[in-house]
Amino acid sequence: MGSKLIINQLKLAYSPLSNRDFALLKDDTDIQANLINSNLYAICQRPELYFSNLNYYSEDGMIDLEIRQENNPNILRVLVPLFQECFNIDPSKYVLISAGAHNPKSNLGEMPMNYVAGFKIYEGEDEKTLGKFIVWFTPEKLLQNIWNGGIIADIEGNIRNFTKYQVLYVGKATDQRVWQRLSGHDALQNILSLEEPIVFGSLPTHEIAILFFAFKENTHIQSFGAKSGSKEFVDLMMGYSLPSQKSIFLDAEKALINAMLPKYNKELFKSYPKSKDGLYSNSYDYIRYTFTDPISLIYSLGEIRGGLNAFGGDKIIIEQNKTMKLIKAD
């Protein structure tokens, strides 16, 4: 007898975005280019993150800052050198920083700046005139770029203390782009209307975050028994017997909803792994889903942790097309 396995690694297609940031950025072509392969998303809630003690030291070309979060005693201290390849800043130019905030306790007029929701970096011809736009960061965007290796930075503290997300809804966008799917989204509007803020005084549009997922890998493994024919082998090599990305995304959505039972999902797929449009008809002996980013998805009975090692984190496993279980990583 042969066996058939598929191992699926999910990654963030972009940094988590607050509902407010998503509403402002969803039509941005760069954002859409990053989300083009994202067909799965989670609507979550977490206390707001912000930058504190943000300083730019022009003599060293360094941004020194802290990342903090409401109701979180932990602090991340981050030192970012600006003259690195990913920024492509002309060292002969001035570096200017424009910051934004929605906390009344913020101070943006002089450094160090506190309660900063996000900031933009520009090149300037002088110390006051904004010139060429370079990059923008929220705390979550900066962290995701650091752990993905896109930015070189020194960081002190545990990133995982700031990447915990309470899952309220899991959805798919397999028949339209994810930014189109989320425009006028009923569940998202209900969440914004009905959920109380975690932190008194915060607005839900700042606390609600959207996580966009794509597949990092879909690894198909198949062994053949003595009675297997050459056609099975040829079909595998040519990809004829492999499921579509859409089918895998549809199956992943069902697995996550069945595992976490999010509050705002009406259909909980209680008969999963049975389904008409997932992977059930492919008769896998083993299906695995895991997340490769250092995030934690919190739900009523526990959490699913990602990125604990090179292969991902906690695993949702489906065996023999019958049983599903969550295996905690060491």
LINZI-V542738 format. One record per backbone hydrogen bond with DSSP energy under -0.5 kcal/mol. NH is the residue of the N-H (numbers start at 1). CO is the residue of the C=O. If there is no record, write none. Layout:
BEGIN
((NH,CO) (NH,CO))
END
This chain:
BEGIN
((3,223) (5,221) (6,286) (7,219) (8,6) (8,288) (9,7) (9,217) (10,8) (10,290) (11,214) (13,212) (14,212) (17,210) (19,208) (20,205) (22,18) (23,19) (24,20) (25,21) (26,22) (28,25) (32,28) (33,29) (34,30) (35,31) (36,32) (36,33) (38,35) (39,37) (39,213) (40,213) (41,171) (42,211) (43,169) (44,42) (44,209) (45,166) (46,207) (50,68) (51,116) (52,66) (54,113) (55,53) (55,64) (57,62) (58,56) (60,57) (61,57) (62,57) (63,80) (64,55) (64,62) (65,78) (66,52) (67,76) (68,50) (68,66) (69,72) (70,48) (72,69) (76,67) (77,75) (77,156) (78,65) (78,76) (79,154) (80,63) (81,79) (81,152) (82,61) (83,61) (84,82) (87,84) (88,84) (91,89) (93,90) (94,124) (96,94) (96,122) (98,120) (99,97) (100,118) (104,102) (106,103) (107,114) (112,54) (113,54) (114,107) (116,51) (117,100) (117,115) (118,100) (119,137) (120,98) (121,135) (122,96) (123,132) (124,94) (126,129) (130,128) (131,123) (134,121) (135,121) (137,119) (139,117) (142,138) (143,139) (144,140) (145,141) (146,142) (147,143) (148,144) (149,146) (150,145) (151,145) (153,151) (154,79) (155,153) (156,77) (157,155) (159,157) (161,158) (162,159) (163,160) (165,163) (165,296) (166,45) (167,165) (167,298) (168,43) (169,43) (171,41) (173,39) (180,177) (181,177) (182,178) (183,180) (184,182) (185,182) (189,185) (190,186) (191,187) (192,188) (193,189) (194,190) (195,191) (202,199) (206,203) (207,203) (208,204) (209,44) (210,17) (211,42) (211,209) (212,210) (213,40) (214,11) (216,9) (216,214) (217,9) (219,7) (220,218) (221,5) (221,219) (223,3) (228,225) (233,229) (234,230) (235,231) (236,232) (237,233) (238,234) (239,235) (239,236) (240,235) (241,235) (242,239) (248,244) (249,245) (250,246) (251,247) (252,248) (253,249) (254,250) (255,251) (256,252) (257,253) (258,254) (259,255) (260,256) (261,257) (263,167) (264,168) (265,262) (266,264) (268,266) (272,269) (274,271) (282,279) (283,280) (284,279) (285,4) (286,4) (287,318) (288,6) (289,316) (290,8) (292,10) (295,293) (296,163) (297,304) (298,165) (298,296) (299,302) (302,299) (304,297) (305,303) (306,295) (307,291) (308,312) (309,312) (312,309) (314,305) (315,327) (316,289) (317,315) (317,325) (318,287) (319,323) (320,285) (322,319) (323,319) (325,317) (327,315) (327,325) (328,326))
END
